[in-house]
Amino acid sequence: MRDMLAELKVNQDELRRDRDEWRWRAERLLADLQRGAWGRWCNRAAAALDAVTASFCGLLAGVQNKLSEMKANRDELRQGRDQWRSRAERTLIV
């Protein structure tokens, strides 16, 4: 008898969880329907804007990396130029 009661309690708990999940889904759908087409459009627009923003952030990070690489290369070229000038000036002075 106790085993049957324990099993019945487990089954009831599972049924309650299922009921709560279905209730949550129904309330969510009802809220979406009550907001109407404008609310659904706003959700879609927000999702699209999030995707565009994420893409733009990725593009911006790539551009920043490229700019820092260009700056490093420019600094290397300037150092090479300065070394060449100093060697040329020493050669002319001697």
Secondary structure, 3 states (H helix, E strand, C coil): CHHHHHHHHHHHHHHHHHHHHHHHHHHHHHHHHHHHHHHHHHHHHHHHHHHHHHHHHHHHHHHHHHHHHHHHHHHHHHHHHHHHHHHHHHHHHC
